[in-house]
Every structure is written in structure tokens, then in C-alpha cells.
Amino acid sequence: MKLALSLVFYYFMHSLLAAPAVKKFLTHRLSLKNYRLLYSLTSVILLAIPVIFYLNSPSNIYLNTGIAGRLVLLTLALLSYRVFVLSFRRVRLSEFLGLQPTENNQLIVTGIYRHLRHPLYFATISLLAGLFAAVPSEKNLILLSITSTYVIIGAMLEEGRLIQEFGDKYVAYRRQTPMLLPNDPFGFLRFVIRNP
């Protein structure tokens, strides 16, 4: 129960601090020039709370999936890693973390973003699904279900902001490109595997 509450708290704070009104208020109130860096640092610090509860939670494994579960984990971990790498080819990590200012705020619709609107969220869910497949425990189920719920809600909230920012351009992109699950899974896998 503590793990679930800590995850809900973390995701609530993560979304609250990302809200434009909160960003505007804190930027003005604290005279901040680089809110993105403060947001990233706060997110990392707050992440320690659910991590501590996760590590201290009993495993309570439902069943032993053996080598099959480990193979699923390995496959999904490699897929997630590749999707993370391909995502950050279009979005610079230093800008994402707030270490340097965003040079050009354009809508990205190429590369991995041609297949999914939210590839980082896809990678996160895939990795946690692999972890649950390898170790189907109560705490991994809690982690997977709460994170997946948050990712879907977070993606929808983010889409509202992106529509405000990019207007019809984003609406057209949203019509063509799926949110989290590729329309052509085999084409998506080919893209992920073949790109150096």
C-alpha cells in the first residue's frame, strides 16, 4: 500500500510541477530563468521516495516464470533501450533535462515519432511489463499498473498542451500517428532494429 501511495504522490507532483500555471507561478515567484532544470532535479529527488518503498516492499512472487520470463524481460528491455535512444536522437537530452535552453521548439514528427506520438512512454511501459513478466510479484504489478495509468493520463494531458502550442499541425499529426501502440508493429520493430 505504501508503494502505491508513494507512486501516486510522485506522479501527482510530477504532473503538478509540469502544469503551465504552476510553472508560470514558480518562475515568476522565484525569478527562475531555467525552470526545466529545477523540474528535472525535483523529479529525480522525489523519485527517491517510491524507489525506497519499492526496494523495501516484499516480493510476494505469484509464480516462477523461469527462463521464459527472463527472455521476455531481456527482449522488452532491449526494445525499450532502443526506443529511448531513437527518441533522444530527435530530442536533445541536455535540453530535455534543462541543462541547456531549448533552441528550437518545433513539433517532431520524424524518426521514431513517425511511428508513435509518445515513444518514451511506450518504452517505460514496455520495460515495466518485461520486469513483471520476469518477476510477477505484487510490487511489480503495482509499479506496472500505476505507472501505465499515469502514462496514459499524462499523455492525454500533454496532448492538450501540444494542441495549444502547435494547433492544427498537432491535430493532423495526432490523426496519423498512434499514441502508444504502433499501427504496424512489424514495421515499427524493423525501424527500431535497423536504425544504427
C-alpha positions in Angstrom: 0.0 0.0 0.0 2.9 2.4 0.8 4.4 1.7 -2.6 1.1 2.5 -4.4 0.7 5.7 -2.4 4.3 6.8 -3.0 3.9 6.3 -6.7 0.6 8.2 -6.8 2.2 11.0 -4.9 5.3 11.1 -7.2 3.2 11.1 -10.4 0.9 13.8 -8.9 3.8 16.0 -8.1 5.4 15.3 -11.5 2.3 16.4 -13.3 1.6 19.3 -11.0 5.1 20.8 -11.5 4.7 20.3 -15.3 1.4 22.3 -15.3 1.8 25.6 -17.2 0.1 27.6 -14.4 2.4 26.2 -11.8 5.5 26.7 -14.0 4.4 30.3 -14.6 3.7 31.0 -10.9 7.1 29.5 -9.7 9.1 31.1 -12.5 7.7 34.5 -11.6 7.7 34.0 -7.8 11.3 32.6 -7.7 12.6 34.6 -10.6 13.8 31.5 -12.3 15.4 31.5 -15.7 15.6 27.8 -16.1 12.5 26.1 -14.8 13.1 22.9 -16.8 16.3 22.2 -14.8 14.5 22.8 -11.5 11.7 20.5 -12.7 14.2 17.7 -13.6 16.1 17.9 -10.4 12.9 17.9 -8.3 11.6 14.9 -10.2 14.8 13.0 -9.6 14.8 13.8 -5.9 11.1 12.9 -5.5 11.7 9.7 -7.4 13.8 8.5 -4.4 10.5 8.1 -2.4 8.9 5.4 -4.5 12.2 3.8 -5.1 12.8 3.4 -1.4 9.3 1.9 -0.9 9.8 -0.4 -3.9 13.1 -1.7 -2.6 11.7 -2.2 0.9 8.5 -3.9 -0.3 8.2 -7.7 0.0 8.4 -9.5 -3.3 5.4 -11.9 -2.9 6.0 -13.6 -6.3 2.8 -15.0 -7.8 4.6 -17.7 -9.9 8.0 -18.6 -11.2 8.2 -17.7 -14.9 11.8 -19.1 -15.2 13.7 -18.7 -18.4 10.7 -17.6 -20.4 10.1 -14.6 -18.1 13.7 -13.6 -18.3 13.7 -13.8 -22.1 10.6 -11.6 -22.2 12.4 -9.1 -19.8 15.5 -9.2 -22.0 13.6 -8.6 -25.2 11.5 -5.8 -23.8 14.5 -4.2 -22.1 16.4 -4.2 -25.3 13.4 -2.8 -27.2 12.9 -0.1 -24.6 16.6 0.8 -24.7 16.5 1.2 -28.5 13.3 3.3 -28.3 14.9 5.6 -25.7 18.0 6.0 -27.9 15.9 6.7 -31.0 13.7 9.2 -29.1 16.7 11.2 -27.9 18.0 11.5 -31.5 15.2 13.9 -32.1 15.1 15.5 -28.7 18.4 16.5 -27.2 18.9 15.0 -23.7 20.6 18.2 -22.4 17.5 20.2 -23.5 15.1 17.6 -22.1 16.8 17.8 -18.7 17.1 21.6 -18.7 20.9 21.6 -18.8 20.7 23.9 -21.8 17.9 26.0 -23.2 15.7 24.7 -25.9 17.0 26.1 -29.2 14.1 25.4 -31.5 10.7 24.4 -30.2 9.3 22.5 -33.2 6.9 19.7 -33.5 8.9 16.5 -34.1 7.1 14.0 -36.4 10.1 12.2 -38.0 12.2 9.2 -36.9 10.6 7.2 -34.1 8.0 9.9 -33.7 6.6 8.9 -37.1 5.5 5.6 -35.5 4.4 6.8 -32.0 3.5 10.1 -30.6 4.9 9.2 -27.1 7.8 6.7 -27.7 9.3 7.4 -24.2 6.1 6.4 -22.6 5.9 3.3 -24.7 9.5 2.4 -23.7 8.7 2.9 -20.0 5.6 0.7 -20.1 7.5 -2.0 -22.1 10.3 -2.1 -19.6 8.0 -2.4 -16.6 5.9 -5.1 -18.4 9.1 -7.0 -19.0 10.1 -6.7 -15.4 6.6 -8.0 -14.4 7.0 -10.9 -16.8 10.3 -11.9 -15.3 9.3 -11.4 -11.7 5.5 -11.4 -11.4 5.3 -10.0 -7.9 2.8 -7.8 -6.2 5.1 -4.9 -6.1 5.9 -5.2 -9.8 2.2 -5.4 -10.6 1.6 -2.2 -8.6 4.5 -0.5 -10.3 3.3 -1.5 -13.8 -0.4 -0.7 -13.3 0.0 2.7 -11.6 2.8 3.8 -14.0 0.7 2.7 -17.0 -2.3 4.5 -15.7 -0.2 7.6 -15.1 1.4 7.4 -18.5 -1.9 7.3 -20.3 -3.3 10.2 -18.3 -0.1 12.1 -18.6 0.0 11.6 -22.4 -3.6 12.9 -22.6 -2.7 16.0 -20.5 0.4 16.6 -22.6 -1.6 16.3 -25.8 -3.8 19.2 -24.6 -0.7 21.4 -24.1 0.7 20.3 -27.5 -2.6 21.2 -29.3 -2.4 24.6 -27.7 1.2 25.0 -28.7 1.1 23.6 -32.3 -2.6 23.9 -33.1 -3.8 22.2 -36.3 -0.4 20.8 -37.1 -0.5 18.6 -33.9 -4.2 17.7 -34.6 -3.2 16.4 -38.0 -0.2 14.6 -36.6 -2.4 13.0 -33.9 -4.8 11.7 -36.6 -2.0 10.0 -38.5 0.2 8.7 -35.6 -0.9 6.4 -32.7 -0.3 7.4 -29.1 1.4 4.4 -27.6 0.9 1.3 -29.7 2.2 1.3 -33.3 -0.3 0.7 -36.1 2.2 -1.5 -37.9 4.1 -3.5 -35.1 6.4 -5.3 -37.5 7.2 -2.1 -39.4 7.9 -0.4 -36.0 10.2 -3.3 -34.9 12.0 -3.2 -38.2 12.6 0.6 -37.8 13.8 0.1 -34.2 16.2 -2.7 -35.0 17.6 -1.4 -38.3 18.4 2.2 -37.2 22.0 2.4 -36.1 
